[in-house]
Amino acid sequence: MMEGDKMDYIRELSEKAKRFFDLEYERAFRHFNLTADEIPKRTSFAEDEDGNQVLMIDGEPAIIIYKPNIDFANARAILRSERLYEEKRNEG
């Protein structure tokens, strides 16, 4: 892969990751019935012990966004998230 191709690939991955994460956040906001005004007041981000990003809602972890696993040799990236609010609902 040439240098320009790598940069295009990284840009494309970045855009796909942004869309993926935005959809996960939107799903959580809808689940908690957050209005646009409430989002900055009731949400925050934290980092867990493994460096993954955690969306906090009302001080409780709602989603874990795991660090992407990027495989340049096979031109792929694996993005994962875990919806903790769905697990709590299923436990209850």
N, CA, C and O atoms as a DFTB+ gen file, in Angstrom:
368 C
 N C O
     1  1       0.850      -1.179       0.000
     2  2       0.000       0.000       0.000
     3  2       0.890       1.235       0.000
     4  3       1.801       1.343       0.821
     5  1       0.639       2.152      -0.900
     6  2       1.431       3.371      -0.996
     7  2       1.009       4.357       0.093
     8  3      -0.070       4.235       0.674
     9  1       1.874       5.329       0.358
    10  2       1.631       6.282       1.458
    11  2       0.301       7.016       1.301
    12  3      -0.445       7.133       2.274
    13  1      -0.013       7.507       0.115
    14  2      -1.284       8.198      -0.123
    15  2      -2.476       7.289       0.096
    16  3      -3.507       7.714       0.618
    17  1      -2.329       6.019      -0.310
    18  2      -3.401       5.038      -0.109
    19  2      -3.636       4.800       1.373
    20  3      -4.779       4.658       1.807
    21  1      -2.561       4.756       2.153
    22  2      -2.702       4.555       3.597
    23  2      -3.449       5.716       4.237
    24  3      -4.301       5.518       5.103
    25  1      -3.122       6.928       3.801
    26  2      -3.795       8.109       4.362
    27  2      -5.279       8.094       4.000
    28  3      -6.124       8.403       4.841
    29  1      -5.603       7.737       2.751
    30  2      -7.010       7.645       2.348
    31  2      -7.723       6.575       3.167
    32  3      -8.859       6.774       3.599
    33  1      -7.066       5.455       3.377
    34  2      -7.643       4.354       4.151
    35  2      -7.895       4.799       5.589
    36  3      -8.949       4.512       6.155
    37  1      -6.940       5.491       6.171
    38  2      -7.089       5.959       7.544
    39  2      -8.231       6.970       7.636
    40  3      -9.022       6.927       8.578
    41  1      -8.319       7.872       6.670
    42  2      -9.422       8.848       6.645
    43  2     -10.770       8.142       6.539
    44  3     -11.724       8.499       7.231
    45  1     -10.839       7.146       5.676
    46  2     -12.080       6.391       5.500
    47  2     -12.448       5.655       6.785
    48  3     -13.609       5.660       7.193
    49  1     -11.467       5.025       7.421
    50  2     -11.719       4.345       8.695
    51  2     -12.205       5.320       9.760
    52  3     -13.118       5.021      10.530
    53  1     -11.582       6.483       9.787
    54  2     -11.953       7.492      10.764
    55  2     -13.402       7.932      10.576
    56  3     -14.139       8.081      11.551
    57  1     -13.805       8.138       9.345
    58  2     -15.185       8.559       9.066
    59  2     -16.175       7.454       9.424
    60  3     -17.233       7.731       9.990
    61  1     -15.843       6.207       9.100
    62  2     -16.716       5.079       9.443
    63  2     -16.830       4.931      10.954
    64  3     -17.914       4.676      11.480
    65  1     -15.717       5.092      11.645
    66  2     -15.732       4.984      13.106
    67  2     -16.591       6.086      13.705
    68  3     -17.364       5.836      14.630
    69  1     -16.464       7.295      13.191
    70  2     -17.267       8.414      13.694
    71  2     -18.754       8.121      13.518
    72  3     -19.538       8.330      14.444
    73  1     -19.151       7.639      12.342
    74  2     -20.567       7.313      12.102
    75  2     -21.030       6.213      13.051
    76  3     -22.125       6.295      13.609
    77  1     -20.207       5.190      13.237
    78  2     -20.547       4.079      14.136
    79  2     -20.775       4.592      15.556
    80  3     -21.777       4.258      16.188
    81  1     -19.848       5.400      16.053
    82  2     -19.961       5.901      17.422
    83  2     -21.130       6.865      17.566
    84  3     -21.846       6.826      18.568
    85  1     -21.328       7.719      16.586
    86  2     -22.456       8.651      16.639
    87  2     -23.781       7.898      16.739
    88  3     -24.661       8.293      17.504
    89  1     -23.926       6.824      15.978
    90  2     -25.156       6.020      16.045
    91  2     -25.320       5.371      17.414
    92  3     -26.435       5.297      17.932
    93  1     -24.233       4.904      18.001
    94  2     -24.311       4.304      19.342
    95  2     -24.741       5.347      20.375
    96  3     -25.587       5.068      21.225
    97  1     -24.164       6.540      20.303
    98  2     -24.530       7.603      21.243
    99  2     -25.993       7.996      21.056
   100  3     -26.725       8.146      22.035
   101  1     -26.420       8.163      19.809
   102  2     -27.811       8.529      19.541
   103  2     -28.769       7.482      20.092
   104  3     -29.806       7.832      20.655
   105  1     -28.441       6.214      19.939
   106  2     -29.282       5.132      20.452
   107  2     -29.401       5.229      21.974
   108  3     -30.488       5.051      22.523
   109  1     -28.299       5.507      22.650
   110  2     -28.330       5.643      24.110
   111  2     -29.139       6.870      24.528
   112  3     -29.921       6.805      25.477
   113  1     -28.955       7.979      23.829
   114  2     -29.711       9.186      24.163
   115  2     -31.209       8.936      24.023
   116  3     -31.996       9.380      24.858
   117  1     -31.601       8.229      22.973
   118  2     -33.029       7.902      22.795
   119  2     -33.513       6.975      23.899
   120  3     -34.617       7.147      24.416
   121  1     -32.696       5.996      24.260
   122  2     -33.076       5.042      25.305
   123  2     -33.378       5.762      26.621
   124  3     -34.329       5.418      27.323
   125  1     -32.557       6.766      26.945
   126  2     -32.729       7.507      28.185
   127  2     -33.619       8.744      28.006
   128  3     -33.740       9.558      28.922
   129  1     -34.237       8.886      26.836
   130  2     -35.130      10.010      26.534
   131  2     -34.467      11.366      26.794
   132  3     -35.095      12.276      27.337
   133  1     -33.214      11.493      26.408
   134  2     -32.495      12.752      26.618
   135  2     -32.831      13.744      25.512
   136  3     -32.797      13.404      24.330
   137  1     -33.149      14.946      25.897
   138  2     -33.343      16.016      24.928
   139  2     -31.978      16.626      24.615
   140  3     -30.996      16.370      25.313
   141  1     -31.932      17.429      23.566
   142  2     -30.670      18.080      23.194
   143  2     -30.155      18.952      24.341
   144  3     -28.944      19.045      24.543
   145  1     -31.047      19.585      25.085
   146  2     -30.636      20.417      26.223
   147  2     -30.082      19.594      27.383
   148  3     -29.211      20.065      28.115
   149  1     -30.576      18.373      27.557
   150  2     -30.149      17.540      28.676
   151  2     -28.814      16.842      28.437
   152  3     -28.097      16.533      29.388
   153  1     -28.480      16.596      27.189
   154  2     -27.272      15.806      26.876
   155  2     -26.022      16.378      27.550
   156  3     -25.310      15.616      28.205
   157  1     -25.711      17.683      27.429
   158  2     -24.482      18.175      28.081
   159  2     -24.555      18.148      29.607
   160  3     -23.522      18.067      30.272
   161  1     -25.757      18.213      30.165
   162  2     -25.913      18.227      31.623
   163  2     -25.831      16.832      32.239
   164  3     -25.333      16.669      33.353
   165  1     -26.321      15.829      31.513
   166  2     -26.450      14.493      32.096
   167  2     -25.421      13.487      31.604
   168  3     -25.374      12.364      32.106
   169  1     -24.590      13.868      30.623
   170  2     -23.623      12.921      30.078
   171  2     -22.193      13.409      30.251
   172  3     -21.929      14.607      30.361
   173  1     -21.294      12.459      30.272
   174  2     -19.861      12.758      30.302
   175  2     -19.139      11.538      29.746
   176  3     -19.739      10.488      29.513
   177  1     -17.845      11.704      29.541
   178  2     -17.024      10.588      29.070
   179  2     -15.949      10.293      30.095
   180  3     -15.431      11.191      30.759
   181  1     -15.630       9.029      30.207
   182  2     -14.562       8.580      31.094
   183  2     -13.721       7.579      30.310
   184  3     -14.084       7.163      29.210
   185  1     -12.612       7.210      30.891
   186  2     -11.754       6.196      30.284
   187  2     -11.597       5.074      31.297
   188  3     -11.308       5.327      32.467
   189  1     -11.785       3.832      30.854
   190  2     -11.611       2.716      31.783
   191  2     -10.136       2.346      31.908
   192  3      -9.279       2.967      31.279
   193  1      -9.848       1.345      32.711
   194  2      -8.464       0.960      32.993
   195  2      -7.717       0.437      31.768
   196  3      -6.487       0.386      31.769
   197  1      -8.457       0.045      30.715
   198  2      -7.831      -0.454      29.491
   199  2      -7.734       0.618      28.403
   200  3      -7.303       0.328      27.287
   201  1      -8.131       1.849      28.720
   202  2      -8.053       2.934      27.763
   203  2      -9.237       3.038      26.818
   204  3      -9.188       3.776      25.834
   205  1     -10.299       2.303      27.112
   206  2     -11.513       2.384      26.304
   207  2     -12.345       3.566      26.765
   208  3     -12.281       3.967      27.927
   209  1     -13.129       4.124      25.846
   210  2     -13.962       5.275      26.165
   211  2     -15.307       4.797      26.711
   212  3     -15.902       3.859      26.180
   213  1     -15.777       5.447      27.771
   214  2     -17.042       5.073      28.399
   215  2     -17.954       6.291      28.408
   216  3     -17.589       7.348      28.922
   217  1     -19.145       6.134      27.835
   218  2     -20.155       7.181      27.911
   219  2     -20.895       7.007      29.228
   220  3     -21.457       5.948      29.505
   221  1     -20.888       8.058      30.032
   222  2     -21.574       8.050      31.320
   223  2     -22.869       8.850      31.174
   224  3     -22.865       9.942      30.605
   225  1     -23.960       8.313      31.680
   226  2     -25.234       9.031      31.719
   227  2     -25.713       9.021      33.156
   228  3     -25.871       7.960      33.759
   229  1     -25.939      10.186      33.695
   230  2     -26.329      10.348      35.097
   231  2     -25.322       9.682      36.037
   232  3     -25.696       9.116      37.064
   233  1     -24.040       9.757      35.670
   234  2     -22.972       9.220      36.502
   235  2     -22.784       7.717      36.423
   236  3     -21.921       7.171      37.111
   237  1     -23.560       7.043      35.609
   238  2     -23.462       5.590      35.451
   239  2     -22.947       5.248      34.057
   240  3     -23.312       5.915      33.089
   241  1     -22.100       4.217      33.937
   242  2     -21.629       3.826      32.605
   243  2     -22.785       3.301      31.754
   244  3     -23.542       2.434      32.190
   245  1     -22.913       3.833      30.540
   246  2     -23.987       3.417      29.643
   247  2     -23.452       2.630      28.445
   248  3     -24.058       1.645      28.023
   249  1     -22.319       3.065      27.904
   250  2     -21.733       2.407      26.734
   251  2     -20.219       2.385      26.899
   252  3     -19.613       3.362      27.340
   253  1     -19.627       1.264      26.542
   254  2     -18.172       1.176      26.427
   255  2     -17.853       1.137      24.940
   256  3     -18.370       0.290      24.212
   257  1     -17.008       2.049      24.493
   258  2     -16.506       2.037      23.112
   259  2     -15.066       1.533      23.197
   260  3     -14.173       2.240      23.664
   261  1     -14.860       0.314      22.744
   262  2     -13.537      -0.293      22.825
   263  2     -12.595       0.332      21.797
   264  3     -13.021       0.753      20.722
   265  1     -11.320       0.385      22.140
   266  2     -10.320       0.885      21.198
   267  2     -10.369       0.019      19.941
   268  3     -10.454      -1.205      20.032
   269  1     -10.313       0.658      18.759
   270  2     -10.391      -0.128      17.522
   271  2      -9.181      -1.039      17.362
   272  3      -8.065      -0.700      17.754
   273  1      -9.431      -2.184      16.785
   274  2      -8.371      -3.117      16.424
   275  2      -8.145      -2.938      14.924
   276  3      -8.967      -3.368      14.115
   277  1      -7.034      -2.304      14.555
   278  2      -6.757      -1.992      13.156
   279  2      -5.729      -2.976      12.613
   280  3      -4.649      -3.157      13.176
   281  1      -6.093      -3.598      11.514
   282  2      -5.237      -4.570      10.845
   283  2      -4.917      -4.027       9.452
   284  3      -5.685      -4.230       8.512
   285  1      -3.773      -3.330       9.322
   286  2      -3.395      -2.737       8.040
   287  2      -3.097      -3.800       6.993
   288  3      -3.390      -3.602       5.814
   289  1      -2.528      -4.908       7.399
   290  2      -2.151      -5.944       6.443
   291  2      -3.370      -6.473       5.684
   292  3      -3.285      -6.766       4.491
   293  1      -4.497      -6.592       6.377
   294  2      -5.711      -7.105       5.741
   295  2      -6.729      -6.000       5.460
   296  3      -7.871      -6.279       5.094
   297  1      -6.309      -4.748       5.631
   298  2      -7.145      -3.571       5.346
   299  2      -8.502      -3.656       6.020
   300  3      -9.541      -3.591       5.363
   301  1      -8.480      -3.804       7.358
   302  2      -9.743      -3.830       8.088
   303  2      -9.555      -3.286       9.494
   304  3      -8.451      -3.262      10.036
   305  1     -10.653      -2.859      10.055
   306  2     -10.673      -2.392      11.436
   307  2     -11.904      -2.980      12.098
   308  3     -12.975      -3.062      11.497
   309  1     -11.734      -3.383      13.332
   310  2     -12.851      -3.942      14.085
   311  2     -13.226      -2.940      15.169
   312  3     -12.426      -2.623      16.049
   313  1     -14.470      -2.444      15.084
   314  2     -14.999      -1.511      16.066
   315  2     -16.020      -2.255      16.915
   316  3     -16.894      -2.950      16.397
   317  1     -15.893      -2.095      18.227
   318  2     -16.833      -2.776      19.125
   319  2     -17.327      -1.802      20.173
   320  3     -16.624      -0.884      20.595
   321  1     -18.552      -2.037      20.572
   322  2     -19.108      -1.291      21.689
   323  2     -19.959      -2.245      22.509
   324  3     -20.350      -3.314      22.040
   325  1     -20.233      -1.847      23.721
   326  2     -21.073      -2.655      24.605
   327  2     -22.089      -1.726      25.243
   328  3     -21.730      -0.752      25.904
   329  1     -23.360      -2.037      25.038
   330  2     -24.444      -1.233      25.601
   331  2     -24.778      -1.744      26.996
   332  3     -25.547      -2.693      27.148
   333  1     -24.209      -1.127      27.993
   334  2     -24.412      -1.572      29.369
   335  2     -25.846      -1.354      29.826
   336  3     -26.345      -2.117      30.653
   337  1     -26.516      -0.339      29.313
   338  2     -27.894      -0.080      29.711
   339  2     -28.825      -1.197      29.254
   340  3     -29.830      -1.454      29.915
   341  1     -28.526      -1.858      28.158
   342  2     -29.350      -2.997      27.712
   343  2     -29.108      -4.197      28.605
   344  3     -30.040      -4.946      28.898
   345  1     -27.865      -4.394      29.046
   346  2     -27.582      -5.508      29.951
   347  2     -28.348      -5.346      31.253
   348  3     -28.911      -6.314      31.766
   349  1     -28.374      -4.122      31.799
   350  2     -29.080      -3.871      33.053
   351  2     -30.566      -4.128      32.893
   352  3     -31.206      -4.682      33.787
   353  1     -31.120      -3.722      31.745
   354  2     -32.545      -3.939      31.493
   355  2     -32.857      -5.433      31.410
   356  3     -33.885      -5.887      31.913
   357  1     -31.969      -6.191      30.777
   358  2     -32.190      -7.630      30.642
   359  2     -31.996      -8.371      31.959
   360  3     -32.592      -9.429      32.163
   361  1     -31.168      -7.831      32.860
   362  2     -30.971      -8.456      34.170
   363  2     -32.169      -8.237      35.071
   364  3     -32.497      -9.093      35.892
   365  1     -32.828      -7.090      34.923
   366  2     -33.940      -6.695      35.790
   367  2     -35.158      -7.445      35.469
   368  3     -36.194      -7.240      36.101
